[in-house]
């Protein structure tokens, strides 16, 4: 086994898609944490209609995944935000995003997409973090 394989840790939230599709919610390699695209889908819980609320739920799941991996939101260095009907849903999504990540000030790509895996979903957020990066932020 290589040294890198020794350093790889996989984290799961227990969501059904992780098992069905075969992916990890987050993977930590050394100090780097990669969090899969995350939505408001939470098992049998209802998916809210509001895109901003969907973003808040996704960010809560992301925060939990980061914590499992020994990181936190302030360590996030890069984000990708996928939004269905960006002109309509972009404002509420980015407002929720700003509430959660304004202090970290990561890079961001915001992309308008035609659909996500479930037609009720309006936003999917993916993040990358470096453990401890938030502690050295200088604004």
C-alpha positions, -999 to +999 in steps of 0.1 A: +000+000+000+013+034-009+018+062+016-012+081+001-035+052+005-027+052+042-037+088+044-071+085+027-102+086+049-138+083+036-168+097+054-205+090+049-237+107+060-259+076+056-278+090+027-293+064+004-277+078-027-242+073-013-249+035-012-269+033-044-245+053-065-213+043-046-197+075-034-185+092-002-199+123+013-164+135+020-128+122+015-098+134+035-063+130+020-038+145+044-050+180+052-072+183+022-110+175+025-132+171-006-170+172-001-192+157-028-219+178-044-245+182-016-282+190-018-312+194+005-321+157+001-321+140+035-336+106+034-374+107+038-374+144+050-393+167+027-373+189+003-383+225+008-395+245-022-374+276-014-339+275-031-324+295-002-336+270+023-323+242+002-289+258+001-290+262+040-298+225+044-270+215+019-245+237+038-255+221+071-248+187+057-215+200+043-206+215+077-213+181+094-191+163+068-163+187+073-165+182+111-164+144+106-132+149+087-116+172+113-123+205+094-148+233+095-165+258+072-138+285+078-113+260+062-132+259+029-110+272+001-130+264-031-167+260-038-188+250-068-225+260-067-249+245-092-283+263-095-314+253-115-329+285-130-300+307-119-318+340-126-346+331-102-328+310-076-293+325-076-301+353-052-315+332-024-289+305-029-260+330-027-275+347+003-275+315+022-240+307+009-228+341+021-242+335+056-223+303+059-191+310+041-185+348+041-159+345+068-139+319+049-140+338+015-133+307-006-131+308-044-165+302-060-179+290-093-216+295-097-231+276-126-267+276-139-278+241-148-309+227-164-316+200-138-302+181-108-307+144-099-342+150-085-365+175-101-374+190-067-338+200-061-327+236-071-292+237-058-261+215-053-230+226-035-195+211-036-166+222-014-129+217-009-112+225+024-077+225+039-077+216+076-065+247+095-067+271+065-092+293+084-068+299+112-043+315+088-068+337+069-056+373+068-085+389+048 
